[in-house]
Amino acid sequence: MKYLFLFMALALYPLAATAHSAIQETTPLDGAVLLEAPAEIGLNFTDKLRLTAVKARHSNGETQSINLGDYKGFEAEFVFPMQPMGAGSYEVEWRGLGMDGHAMQGTFTFEVE
């Protein structure tokens, strides 16, 4: 019986090791329509990762690189101050590395009326 348990544990280990973090929640929420520009943006992931870049693009063409500040290691939750760019559509793009070194990226959007 203990050999069966050991075999199952070893067989399932690669599945756990290859799981990648996914975006769980953003602030503002993806697709949100706001009355005023947010003072900060937030990214919450299902597992820890190291962010390497975060940029906010406005529909007027302006781009703002977000300062990663003190986030040097692996985290699951990130909050960054953001300079408002006025009414319009925003796209936030993030890039990072999973704990296994896998490159990851994603985007979310929101609108300010």
ZICOR-V288293 format. One record per pair of residues at least 4 apart in sequence whose C-alpha atoms are under 8 Angstrom apart, sorted by the first residue. I is the first residue (numbers start at 1). J is the second residue. If there is no record, write none. Layout:
i: (I,I)
j: (J,J)
This chain:
i: (1,2,3,4,5,6,7,8,9,10,12,13,14,15,17,18,20,20,20,21,21,21,21,21,21,22,22,22,23,23,23,23,24,24,24,24,25,25,25,25,26,26,26,26,26,26,27,27,27,27,28,28,28,28,28,29,30,30,30,31,31,31,31,32,32,32,33,33,33,33,34,34,34,34,35,35,36,36,36,36,37,37,37,37,37,38,38,39,39,39,39,40,40,40,40,40,41,41,41,41,42,42,42,42,43,43,43,44,44,44,45,45,45,46,47,47,48,48,48,48,48,48,49,49,49,49,49,49,49,49,50,50,50,50,50,50,50,50,50,51,51,51,51,51,51,51,51,52,52,52,52,52,53,53,53,53,53,53,54,54,54,54,54,54,54,54,55,55,55,55,55,55,55,56,56,56,56,56,56,56,56,57,57,57,57,57,57,57,58,58,58,58,58,58,58,59,59,59,60,62,64,66,66,66,67,68,68,71,71,74,86,87,87,87,88,88,88,89,89,89,89,90,90,90,90,91,91,91,91,92,92,92,93,93,93,93,94,94,94,95,95,95,95,96,96,96,97,97,97,97,98,98,98)
j: (5,6,7,8,9,10,11,12,13,14,16,17,18,19,100,100,47,98,102,45,46,47,48,49,98,45,46,47,43,44,45,46,43,44,45,46,29,43,44,45,30,41,42,43,44,108,40,41,42,43,32,38,41,42,110,110,108,109,110,108,109,110,111,109,110,111,110,111,112,113,110,111,112,113,112,113,86,87,112,113,84,85,86,87,112,82,84,81,82,83,84,79,80,81,82,83,79,80,81,82,77,78,79,80,77,78,79,76,77,78,49,76,77,76,75,76,74,75,76,77,98,99,73,74,75,76,96,97,98,99,71,72,73,74,75,96,97,98,99,68,71,72,74,94,95,96,97,68,94,95,96,97,65,66,68,94,95,96,65,66,67,68,92,93,94,95,63,64,65,66,92,93,94,63,64,65,66,90,91,92,93,61,62,63,64,90,91,92,62,63,85,88,89,90,91,88,89,90,88,85,83,80,81,82,80,72,80,75,78,99,112,111,112,113,111,112,113,109,110,111,112,109,110,111,112,107,108,109,110,107,108,109,105,106,107,108,105,106,107,103,104,105,106,103,104,105,101,102,103,104,102,103,104)
